[in-house]
Amino acid sequence: MRLVAALLIVVYHFGAESPLRIERFHPVFARGYLATDFFLMLSGYVLGRAYGPSAISGRITHFQFWLRRAARVWPGHLMVLAAMAGLVFALNVIGTDAHKPSRFAWDQLPLQAMLMHAWGFNSDGWNLPSWSLSALIVCYALFPWFWRAANLTRRPWLPIVLAAAVVVAFDVASRQTNGFGFSEVSIGLSDLPLRIGVLRALPLFLLGLCLARAVELNWPTEKAAKILLTLGCAGLVILQLIGRFDLPSLVCLAAIILGAGRLPVKHPKAWIEEGAKLSFALFITHILVGVMYWSAVHKLIDTVPIGIGGQWLMWIAGFPLAIGAAWVFHTYIDQPVQDRIMPWVRGRGR
């Protein structure tokens, strides 16, 4: 699911570079933000399943948890951001610009490096998807308290209902306050500006965490989980085909996570596990790959007459390129760095 979400986010971002905006074919292509919402919800679920019992028993402290999560995402983020800054600088030195140069304001780079750009600061450029990491850093800090609150009851459905109410409350508040005062028009939770992405991430992360708590309590039954998974998938597809329905779509996404999470893994596959590991690398590197690739493609199109068919082929070629680059980054850069720093992080947190 993490890999699928990452792939959909890549389609959403690369769609702007297609010869014709792909949402012209169907409005569903303009709803890639749902993949990000799914990713945020799934983050809460995965961490709840992985760290929830340890957080309750005290085997891992509040600081240890945050440090491990920060150490997992920050190095990769910094390495990609540094590569992007080096690329933009090199292009400026030779007298040209990266594709869409307005996105690369140097005064916004420090906020991006510190992962503070989703906390209300105006920094929407550079590695665009990293706003969610900035928001998740806050979610990581609050995770132990969220998990303890979810553990106050043995009724598995109650935290889910309360967390869903929080999501709805945030959405209503956003619409009534024009995006908490950051928009000129009424917008819902999924449309919040990236610079206040933390307000979008918190309720979704909380909902995912509560789904994990329900699964920990062996709820629902496996039969009900299969029904939830089926209805969630079918409902999500139908909703996207007939129009934009964000909150019902979030309900379907939650049903998918809860249904799939409750079902036992009877036949584990190594390639699925590797795909899950690759998802972070794909998520964090695809904008860098896009900056290099689309800069070259648009220069080529401006120089050499290329038909619409050729342009579509070049657009499609961007996807295997992004996946291949993500695999290289994960295998030869990010994972070796993690292998070196994690023993130190675990020792430091004790």
Disulfide bonds with the S-S distance in Angstrom:
none
